[in-house]
Amino acid sequence: MGNRFDLRHRQQGAVAIIVALCMVVLVGFAGLALDGGHLYVTKTELQNAADACALAASYELTGSPIEEGNFERAINAGSTVGTQNRVDFQGGSIVPADIDVEFASSLSGPWSSSGSGSSKYVRCTIVQDEIAPWFMQVLGFGNQTVRAFATATLAPSQSNCAIPMGLCTNGGTPPDYGYVKGQWYSMNFDESGSSVTGNFRWVDFDPSSETTGCPGGGAQELACLFEKGGECSLPPQGPLTCSGASPGNPISGCIGQTGSANSLQKAFNARFGICQGGNCTNDELRMSPPDFTGFAYNASTWQNPPPQNAYAGTYAGTLNFSSARTSDQASYRQVQEAEVPSGAKRASFDQMKQFGADRRLVTVPLVECLPDFDKGQQAPIRGYACVLLLEPYKKVGSNVIVSAEYLGRSNEPGSPCATSGAVGNSTSAGPLVPALVQ
């Protein structure tokens, strides 16, 4: 009897040991499943943010060589887009300090945060540290760190977008049809459409039907295209002649002249940070973003003789466009008060910094404006040009002046409009679009 009592006494506590050992195993399995899943989800969220950062940053790597200001814009664009993503099951924020944007001239590096004129690749690295495990800390595991990176560059595409404003070839010879880089050209017209002079014309890319996503037709449709990115998937050029083309018999590459343009002012001026009929709310600026700078160039602010070269030239006391869009001076970020139409408002300095995008360097078709083009005759596209929108829609009574600076063919290597250049292919110089490569 005494021996059996001693045996039971010696067995006391064995269940507790077994349970403890099992708990360690169970905690380990739970940690692998839940803590591992937590890290995996965090990695996925960070990768999405890194991809978005790299794509946004690479959009700014235009020009050959790439200008110094482009790298600053790339860092700002990448960081801004990256921080718009969420982490930790979408409950936490990514802050700019978590994001590192670097540049290199090849995928093998070396990588630098400053960039150089030949840096065509951008890499975003996003780190999230101090991630406390839920279960594995019981086994002695400390806080974890997760990182993700993405690399992007500008690569050729086969789709391009152009705003509905054509530049007449005027019988000149290609590639520039007599236009001089850096020189200013204009369109003078009556809003009724009865009288149009100068080098530009409002154009309707698809006279036969409404553009997808822009209902209404005519000037209403064109205004919608100005607010958005323009008409996309356009042909590289039109036929030799548009004879026989009509709204009922469309021919690819043949475009028409629109009539009354009295609804274009609001959409055109939005690119300068001017809000007409509203109060420049954040929602308005998200729907129709301004450029990085609204600063207007005209004969009073930039008094250089032709070619004026407001894009990259020099004039005493005034920053050129390329410098103004990277400046943090309110006088260069906002449009001048004198340029704001009566009853309209201008975006604030902070709003221009927050919502600014590439909106004044635009692609326009080169159009053979035939004698009856203003009367409904369709004309062929001869190519695409890059232009800089100089100042807001200037209206005097019923007369309007719209001006722009010619910057060459949009698919030239180093064109400021490289990201929206003429239709290209895998071996062409453009159009270039952001593309992930790693």
TIZAGU-137377 format. One record per residue (C-alpha): residue number from 0; residue in three letters; x, y, z. Coordinates in Angstrom, 1 decimal. Example, Ala and Ser with C-alpha at 12.3 -4.5 7.8 and 13.67 -1.06 7.14 Angstrom:
BEGIN
PT    k    r       x       y       z
PT    0  ALA    12.3    -4.5     7.8
PT    1  SER    13.7    -1.1     7.1
This chain:
BEGIN
PT    k    r       x       y       z
PT    0  MET     0.0     0.0     0.0
PT    1  GLY     2.8     2.4     0.9
PT    2  ASN     4.6     1.7    -2.4
PT    3  ARG     1.5     2.6    -4.5
PT    4  PHE     1.1     5.9    -2.6
PT    5  ASP     4.7     6.8    -3.2
PT    6  LEU     4.3     6.1    -7.0
PT    7  ARG     1.2     8.4    -7.2
PT    8  HIS     3.1    11.1    -5.3
PT    9  ARG     6.0    10.9    -7.7
PT   10  GLN     3.6    11.3   -10.7
PT   11  GLN     2.0    14.6    -9.5
PT   12  GLY     2.8    17.6   -11.8
PT   13  ALA     3.5    15.5   -14.9
PT   14  VAL     0.4    16.7   -16.6
PT   15  ALA     1.4    20.4   -16.0
PT   16  ILE     4.8    19.7   -17.7
PT   17  ILE     3.1    18.0   -20.7
PT   18  VAL     0.7    20.9   -21.0
PT   19  ALA     3.5    23.4   -20.8
PT   20  LEU     5.5    21.7   -23.5
PT   21  CYS     2.4    21.5   -25.6
PT   22  MET     1.7    25.2   -25.1
PT   23  VAL     5.2    26.0   -26.3
PT   24  VAL     4.5    24.0   -29.5
PT   25  LEU     1.0    25.6   -29.9
PT   26  VAL     2.3    29.1   -29.4
PT   27  GLY     5.0    28.3   -32.0
PT   28  PHE     2.4    27.2   -34.5
PT   29  ALA     0.2    30.1   -33.7
PT   30  GLY     3.1    32.5   -34.1
PT   31  LEU     4.1    31.0   -37.4
PT   32  ALA     0.5    31.3   -38.7
PT   33  LEU    -0.5    34.6   -37.2
PT   34  ASP     2.7    36.5   -36.8
PT   35  GLY     4.0    35.2   -40.1
PT   36  GLY     0.8    36.1   -41.8
PT   37  HIS     1.0    39.6   -40.2
PT   38  LEU     4.5    40.1   -41.7
PT   39  TYR     3.4    38.7   -45.1
PT   40  VAL     0.5    41.1   -45.3
PT   41  THR     2.7    44.0   -44.2
PT   42  LYS     5.2    43.0   -46.9
PT   43  THR     2.4    43.0   -49.5
PT   44  GLU     1.2    46.4   -48.4
PT   45  LEU     4.7    47.9   -48.5
PT   46  GLN     5.3    46.4   -51.9
PT   47  ASN     2.2    48.1   -53.3
PT   48  ALA     3.4    51.4   -51.8
PT   49  ALA     6.9    50.9   -53.3
PT   50  ASP     5.5    50.1   -56.7
PT   51  ALA     3.3    53.2   -56.6
PT   52  CYS     6.2    55.3   -55.4
PT   53  ALA     8.6    54.1   -58.2
PT   54  LEU     6.0    54.6   -60.9
PT   55  ALA     5.2    58.1   -59.8
PT   56  ALA     8.8    59.1   -59.4
PT   57  SER     9.9    57.7   -62.8
PT   58  TYR     7.3    59.9   -64.6
PT   59  GLU     9.6    62.8   -63.8
PT   60  LEU    12.7    61.4   -65.4
PT   61  THR    12.2    63.3   -68.7
PT   62  GLY    14.8    65.2   -70.7
PT   63  SER    18.3    64.3   -72.0
PT   64  PRO    20.3    65.0   -69.9
PT   65  ILE    17.8    64.9   -67.1
PT   66  GLU    17.6    68.3   -65.3
PT   67  GLU    18.4    68.6   -61.6
PT   68  GLY    14.9    69.8   -60.8
PT   69  ASN    13.4    66.6   -62.2
PT   70  PHE    15.1    64.6   -59.4
PT   71  GLU    13.6    66.8   -56.7
PT   72  ARG    10.1    66.4   -58.3
PT   73  ALA    10.6    62.7   -58.6
PT   74  ILE    11.4    62.4   -54.9
PT   75  ASN     8.4    64.5   -54.0
PT   76  ALA     6.1    62.7   -56.3
PT   77  GLY     7.3    59.2   -55.1
PT   78  SER     7.1    60.1   -51.5
PT   79  THR     3.6    61.7   -51.9
PT   80  VAL     2.1    58.7   -53.7
PT   81  GLY     3.9    56.2   -51.4
PT   82  THR     2.4    57.8   -48.3
PT   83  GLN    -1.1    57.6   -49.7
PT   84  ASN    -0.9    53.9   -49.2
PT   85  ARG    -1.7    52.2   -45.8
PT   86  VAL     0.0    49.4   -43.9
PT   87  ASP    -0.7    47.1   -40.9
PT   88  PHE    -4.0    45.7   -42.3
PT   89  GLN    -4.7    49.2   -43.7
PT   90  GLY    -4.8    50.6   -40.2
PT   91  GLY    -1.5    52.4   -40.1
PT   92  SER     0.3    55.1   -42.1
PT   93  ILE     3.4    55.2   -44.2
PT   94  VAL     5.3    58.4   -43.5
PT   95  PRO     7.9    60.1   -45.7
PT   96  ALA    10.7    59.1   -43.3
PT   97  ASP     9.9    55.4   -44.2
PT   98  ILE    10.6    56.0   -47.9
PT   99  ASP    14.0    56.2   -49.6
PT  100  VAL    14.1    57.3   -53.2
PT  101  GLU    17.3    56.7   -55.2
PT  102  PHE    18.5    57.0   -58.8
PT  103  ALA    21.0    55.2   -61.0
PT  104  SER    22.0    55.1   -64.6
PT  105  SER    21.8    51.3   -64.7
PT  106  LEU    20.0    48.6   -62.8
PT  107  SER    23.3    47.5   -61.2
PT  108  GLY    23.8    50.9   -59.6
PT  109  PRO    25.5    52.7   -57.9
PT  110  TRP    22.4    54.2   -56.4
PT  111  SER    22.3    57.8   -55.2
PT  112  SER    19.7    60.1   -53.6
PT  113  SER    20.8    63.0   -55.7
PT  114  GLY    20.8    61.6   -59.2
PT  115  SER    22.7    62.8   -62.3
PT  116  GLY    21.9    63.7   -65.9
PT  117  SER    22.1    60.1   -67.0
PT  118  SER    20.1    58.6   -64.2
PT  119  LYS    17.2    56.8   -65.9
PT  120  TYR    16.2    54.4   -63.2
PT  121  VAL    14.5    55.2   -59.9
PT  122  ARG    14.3    52.9   -56.9
PT  123  CYS    11.9    53.3   -53.9
PT  124  THR    12.7    51.4   -50.7
PT  125  ILE    10.1    51.4   -47.9
PT  126  VAL    10.9    50.1   -44.4
PT  127  GLN     8.5    49.4   -41.6
PT  128  ASP    10.2    48.5   -38.3
PT  129  GLU     9.2    47.9   -34.7
PT  130  ILE     6.6    45.4   -35.7
PT  131  ALA     5.8    43.6   -32.4
PT  132  PRO     4.9    39.9   -32.8
PT  133  TRP     1.7    38.8   -31.1
PT  134  PHE     2.8    35.2   -30.1
PT  135  MET     6.5    34.7   -31.0
PT  136  GLN     7.6    37.2   -28.4
PT  137  VAL     6.7    34.5   -25.8
PT  138  LEU     9.5    32.4   -27.4
PT  139  GLY    12.0    35.3   -27.2
PT  140  PHE    11.5    36.9   -30.6
PT  141  GLY    11.7    40.7   -30.6
PT  142  ASN    10.3    43.4   -32.9
PT  143  GLN    10.6    42.7   -36.6
PT  144  THR    11.5    44.8   -39.7
PT  145  VAL     9.9    44.4   -43.1
PT  146  ARG    11.1    46.2   -46.2
PT  147  ALA    10.1    46.3   -49.9
PT  148  PHE    11.6    47.9   -52.9
PT  149  ALA    10.6    48.6   -56.5
PT  150  THR    12.5    50.0   -59.5
PT  151  ALA    11.0    51.8   -62.4
PT  152  THR    12.0    53.6   -65.5
PT  153  LEU    10.4    55.2   -68.6
PT  154  ALA     9.7    52.7   -71.3
PT  155  PRO     8.2    53.0   -74.8
PT  156  SER     4.5    52.6   -75.2
PT  157  GLN     2.1    52.3   -78.1
PT  158  SER    -0.6    54.7   -76.8
PT  159  ASN    -0.4    58.4   -76.4
PT  160  CYS    -2.6    61.3   -75.3
PT  161  ALA    -3.0    64.8   -76.7
PT  162  ILE    -5.1    67.7   -75.7
PT  163  PRO    -7.8    68.9   -78.2
PT  164  MET    -5.7    71.8   -79.6
PT  165  GLY    -4.0    71.5   -82.9
PT  166  LEU    -1.0    73.3   -84.3
PT  167  CYS    -1.4    74.1   -88.0
PT  168  THR     1.4    73.0   -90.3
PT  169  ASN     0.9    76.1   -92.5
PT  170  GLY     2.4    74.4   -95.6
PT  171  GLY     5.8    74.0   -93.9
PT  172  THR     8.2    71.1   -94.2
PT  173  PRO     8.6    68.4   -91.5
PT  174  PRO     9.7    67.7   -88.9
PT  175  ASP     9.0    71.2   -87.4
PT  176  TYR     6.9    72.7   -90.3
PT  177  GLY     8.6    76.1   -89.8
PT  178  TYR     8.1    76.3   -86.1
PT  179  VAL    11.1    77.4   -83.9
PT  180  LYS    11.8    75.8   -80.6
PT  181  GLY    11.3    78.3   -77.8
PT  182  GLN     9.2    80.7   -79.8
PT  183  TRP     5.7    81.7   -78.8
PT  184  TYR     2.6    81.1   -81.0
PT  185  SER    -1.0    81.9   -80.4
PT  186  MET    -4.6    81.4   -81.4
PT  187  ASN    -6.9    84.5   -81.6
PT  188  PHE   -10.6    83.7   -81.9
PT  189  ASP   -14.1    84.8   -81.2
PT  190  GLU   -15.9    82.5   -78.7
PT  191  SER   -18.7    81.9   -81.2
PT  192  GLY   -16.2    80.2   -83.5
PT  193  SER   -17.0    82.6   -86.3
PT  194  SER   -13.4    83.9   -86.6
PT  195  VAL   -10.2    82.1   -85.8
PT  196  THR    -6.7    83.3   -86.6
PT  197  GLY    -3.2    82.4   -85.5
PT  198  ASN    -1.4    79.1   -85.4
PT  199  PHE    -3.6    76.9   -83.1
PT  200  ARG    -7.1    75.5   -83.5
PT  201  TRP    -9.5    73.7   -81.2
PT  202  VAL    -9.8    70.2   -82.7
PT  203  ASP   -12.2    67.3   -82.3
PT  204  PHE   -10.4    64.0   -82.6
PT  205  ASP   -13.5    62.0   -83.1
PT  206  PRO   -16.2    64.1   -84.9
PT  207  SER   -18.3    61.0   -85.4
PT  208  SER   -19.1    60.2   -81.8
PT  209  GLU   -18.6    61.2   -78.2
PT  210  THR   -15.3    60.4   -76.6
PT  211  THR   -15.5    57.6   -74.0
PT  212  GLY   -16.0    59.1   -70.6
PT  213  CYS   -16.6    62.6   -72.0
PT  214  PRO   -20.2    62.9   -73.0
PT  215  GLY   -21.9    65.9   -74.7
PT  216  GLY   -19.9    66.3   -77.9
PT  217  GLY   -18.5    69.5   -79.2
PT  218  ALA   -16.9    72.0   -76.9
PT  219  GLN   -18.4    70.2   -73.8
PT  220  GLU   -16.5    67.1   -74.8
PT  221  LEU   -13.3    69.1   -75.4
PT  222  ALA   -13.6    70.8   -72.0
PT  223  CYS   -13.8    67.3   -70.4
PT  224  LEU   -10.7    66.2   -72.3
PT  225  PHE    -8.8    69.3   -71.0
PT  226  GLU    -9.8    68.5   -67.4
PT  227  LYS    -8.6    64.9   -67.9
PT  228  GLY    -5.5    63.8   -69.8
PT  229  GLY    -6.7    64.4   -73.3
PT  230  GLU    -7.7    62.0   -76.1
PT  231  CYS    -5.7    58.8   -76.0
PT  232  SER    -4.8    55.9   -78.3
PT  233  LEU    -4.4    58.3   -81.2
PT  234  PRO    -2.8    57.2   -84.5
PT  235  PRO     0.8    58.3   -85.1
PT  236  GLN    -0.3    60.3   -88.2
PT  237  GLY    -3.2    60.5   -90.6
PT  238  PRO    -3.5    59.7   -94.4
PT  239  LEU    -2.2    61.9   -97.1
PT  240  THR    -5.6    63.3   -97.6
PT  241  CYS    -8.9    63.3   -95.7
PT  242  SER   -11.0    63.5   -98.9
PT  243  GLY   -14.4    61.8   -98.2
PT  244  ALA   -14.0    61.9   -94.4
PT  245  SER   -17.0    63.2   -92.5
PT  246  PRO   -18.8    62.6   -89.1
PT  247  GLY   -20.7    59.8   -90.8
PT  248  ASN   -17.7    58.4   -92.6
PT  249  PRO   -14.7    58.7   -90.1
PT  250  ILE   -11.2    58.1   -91.3
PT  251  SER    -8.5    57.3   -88.7
PT  252  GLY    -6.1    60.2   -88.4
PT  253  CYS    -8.5    62.8   -89.7
PT  254  ILE    -9.8    65.4   -87.3
PT  255  GLY   -12.2    68.3   -87.4
PT  256  GLN   -12.4    71.8   -86.1
PT  257  THR   -14.9    72.4   -83.3
PT  258  GLY   -17.3    75.4   -83.3
PT  259  SER   -18.3    77.4   -80.2
PT  260  ALA   -15.6    77.1   -77.5
PT  261  ASN   -17.2    79.1   -74.7
PT  262  SER   -17.1    76.2   -72.3
PT  263  LEU   -13.3    75.7   -72.5
PT  264  GLN   -12.2    78.6   -70.3
PT  265  LYS   -12.8    76.8   -67.0
PT  266  ALA   -11.1    73.5   -68.0
PT  267  PHE    -8.2    75.3   -69.6
PT  268  ASN    -7.5    77.6   -66.7
PT  269  ALA    -7.8    74.7   -64.2
PT  270  ARG    -4.3    73.7   -65.3
PT  271  PHE    -3.0    77.1   -63.9
PT  272  GLY    -4.7    76.5   -60.5
PT  273  ILE    -7.7    78.8   -61.3
PT  274  CYS   -11.1    77.7   -60.2
PT  275  GLN   -14.1    79.2   -61.9
PT  276  GLY   -17.6    78.8   -60.5
PT  277  GLY   -16.1    77.2   -57.4
PT  278  ASN   -14.0    77.9   -54.3
PT  279  CYS   -10.9    75.8   -55.2
PT  280  THR   -11.7    73.0   -52.8
PT  281  ASN    -9.4    70.0   -52.5
PT  282  ASP   -12.1    67.9   -54.3
PT  283  GLU   -12.1    70.2   -57.2
PT  284  LEU    -8.3    70.1   -57.5
PT  285  ARG    -8.3    66.3   -57.3
PT  286  MET   -10.8    66.1   -60.2
PT  287  SER    -8.9    68.6   -62.3
PT  288  PRO    -5.3    69.0   -61.0
PT  289  PRO    -3.2    72.1   -61.7
PT  290  ASP     0.4    72.1   -62.9
PT  291  PHE     3.2    72.3   -60.4
PT  292  THR     3.2    76.0   -61.1
PT  293  GLY     0.5    78.5   -62.3
PT  294  PHE     3.0    81.3   -63.0
PT  295  ALA     2.0    82.9   -66.3
PT  296  TYR     4.4    84.0   -69.0
PT  297  ASN     3.6    86.9   -71.3
PT  298  ALA     5.2    90.0   -72.7
PT  299  SER     5.1    91.8   -69.4
PT  300  THR     6.7    89.1   -67.2
PT  301  TRP     9.1    87.7   -69.8
PT  302  GLN    10.4    90.3   -72.2
PT  303  ASN    12.9    88.2   -74.2
PT  304  PRO    12.8    88.6   -78.0
PT  305  PRO    11.8    85.5   -80.1
PT  306  PRO    12.6    82.8   -79.5
PT  307  GLN    11.5    83.7   -76.0
PT  308  ASN    12.3    80.3   -74.5
PT  309  ALA    10.3    80.7   -71.3
PT  310  TYR    10.7    76.9   -70.7
PT  311  ALA    14.4    76.9   -70.0
PT  312  GLY    15.8    80.4   -71.0
PT  313  THR    17.0    83.3   -68.8
PT  314  TYR    15.5    86.7   -68.1
PT  315  ALA    16.5    89.0   -65.3
PT  316  GLY    14.4    88.8   -62.3
PT  317  THR    12.1    86.0   -63.5
PT  318  LEU    12.5    82.2   -63.1
PT  319  ASN    11.9    80.2   -66.3
PT  320  PHE     9.2    77.6   -66.3
PT  321  SER    11.5    74.7   -65.5
PT  322  SER    12.8    76.4   -62.4
PT  323  ALA     9.5    77.9   -61.4
PT  324  ARG     7.8    74.5   -61.1
PT  325  THR    10.4    73.4   -58.5
PT  326  SER    10.4    76.7   -56.6
PT  327  ASP     8.8    76.9   -53.1
PT  328  GLN     8.2    80.7   -53.6
PT  329  ALA     4.5    81.4   -53.5
PT  330  SER     4.9    84.0   -56.3
PT  331  TYR     6.0    81.2   -58.6
PT  332  ARG     3.8    78.4   -57.4
PT  333  GLN     0.5    80.4   -57.8
PT  334  VAL    -0.8    82.2   -60.8
PT  335  GLN    -0.5    86.0   -60.6
PT  336  GLU    -3.6    87.6   -59.2
PT  337  ALA    -3.9    89.8   -62.2
PT  338  GLU    -4.3    86.7   -64.4
PT  339  VAL    -7.3    85.4   -62.5
PT  340  PRO   -10.6    86.2   -64.3
PT  341  SER   -13.3    88.2   -62.5
PT  342  GLY   -15.3    86.0   -60.1
PT  343  ALA   -12.7    83.1   -60.2
PT  344  LYS   -10.4    82.0   -57.4
PT  345  ARG    -6.9    80.7   -57.4
PT  346  ALA    -5.5    77.6   -55.5
PT  347  SER    -3.4    78.3   -52.5
PT  348  PHE     0.3    77.8   -52.3
PT  349  ASP    -0.2    74.6   -50.2
PT  350  GLN    -2.8    73.3   -52.6
PT  351  MET    -0.5    73.8   -55.6
PT  352  LYS     2.2    71.8   -53.8
PT  353  GLN    -0.2    69.1   -52.8
PT  354  PHE    -2.1    68.6   -56.0
PT  355  GLY     0.4    69.8   -58.6
PT  356  ALA     1.0    67.5   -61.6
PT  357  ASP     2.5    67.8   -65.1
PT  358  ARG    -0.3    69.7   -66.7
PT  359  ARG     1.2    72.6   -68.8
PT  360  LEU     3.7    70.6   -70.9
PT  361  VAL     1.2    69.0   -73.4
PT  362  THR     1.2    67.1   -76.6
PT  363  VAL    -0.8    68.6   -79.5
PT  364  PRO    -1.3    67.2   -83.0
PT  365  LEU     0.3    68.9   -86.0
PT  366  VAL    -2.6    69.4   -88.4
PT  367  GLU    -2.8    70.4   -92.0
PT  368  CYS    -5.4    73.2   -91.5
PT  369  LEU    -6.9    73.3   -95.0
PT  370  PRO    -8.8    76.4   -96.2
PT  371  ASP   -12.2    75.1   -95.2
PT  372  PHE   -11.0    73.4   -91.9
PT  373  ASP   -12.8    76.1   -89.9
PT  374  LYS   -16.0    75.3   -91.8
PT  375  GLY   -16.1    71.6   -91.0
PT  376  GLN   -13.6    70.1   -93.5
PT  377  GLN   -11.6    67.4   -91.8
PT  378  ALA    -7.8    67.5   -91.9
PT  379  PRO    -5.0    64.9   -91.5
PT  380  ILE    -2.7    64.6   -88.5
PT  381  ARG     0.9    65.1   -89.6
PT  382  GLY     2.6    64.3   -86.3
PT  383  TYR     2.6    65.6   -82.7
PT  384  ALA     4.3    68.5   -81.1
PT  385  CYS     5.3    69.3   -77.5
PT  386  VAL     4.1    72.8   -76.3
PT  387  LEU     4.1    74.7   -73.1
PT  388  LEU     0.9    76.5   -72.1
PT  389  LEU     2.1    80.0   -71.3
PT  390  GLU    -0.8    81.8   -69.6
PT  391  PRO    -4.5    81.4   -68.7
PT  392  TYR    -7.3    81.7   -71.3
PT  393  LYS    -7.1    85.5   -71.9
PT  394  LYS   -10.6    86.9   -72.6
PT  395  VAL   -11.3    90.5   -73.7
PT  396  GLY   -14.9    90.9   -74.5
PT  397  SER   -15.8    88.0   -76.9
PT  398  ASN   -12.2    87.8   -78.2
PT  399  VAL    -9.9    85.2   -76.7
PT  400  ILE    -6.1    84.7   -77.0
PT  401  VAL    -4.5    81.3   -76.2
PT  402  SER    -0.7    81.1   -76.4
PT  403  ALA     1.9    78.4   -76.1
PT  404  GLU     5.6    77.9   -76.6
PT  405  TYR     6.8    75.4   -79.3
PT  406  LEU     9.2    72.8   -77.8
PT  407  GLY     9.8    70.5   -80.8
PT  408  ARG     8.3    67.2   -81.8
PT  409  SER     6.9    65.3   -78.8
PT  410  ASN     8.8    62.0   -79.6
PT  411  GLU    12.2    63.6   -79.9
PT  412  PRO    14.8    62.2   -77.4
PT  413  GLY    14.9    64.5   -74.4
PT  414  SER    11.5    66.1   -75.2
PT  415  PRO     9.8    67.6   -72.1
PT  416  CYS     6.7    65.8   -73.3
PT  417  ALA     8.4    62.4   -73.5
PT  418  THR     5.8    60.8   -71.3
PT  419  SER     3.0    61.7   -73.6
PT  420  GLY     4.8    61.8   -77.0
PT  421  ALA     3.8    60.4   -80.3
PT  422  VAL     2.8    56.8   -80.7
PT  423  GLY     5.8    54.6   -80.5
PT  424  ASN     7.0    50.9   -80.3
PT  425  SER     9.7    48.9   -78.6
PT  426  THR    12.4    50.6   -80.6
PT  427  SER    11.1    54.2   -80.7
PT  428  ALA    12.0    57.2   -78.6
PT  429  GLY     8.5    57.6   -77.3
PT  430  PRO     6.0    57.9   -76.0
PT  431  LEU     7.6    56.9   -72.7
PT  432  VAL     5.5    55.7   -69.8
PT  433  PRO     6.4    54.6   -66.3
PT  434  ALA     7.2    50.9   -66.1
PT  435  LEU     8.3    48.6   -63.3
PT  436  VAL    11.5    46.7   -64.1
PT  437  GLN    12.3    45.2   -60.7
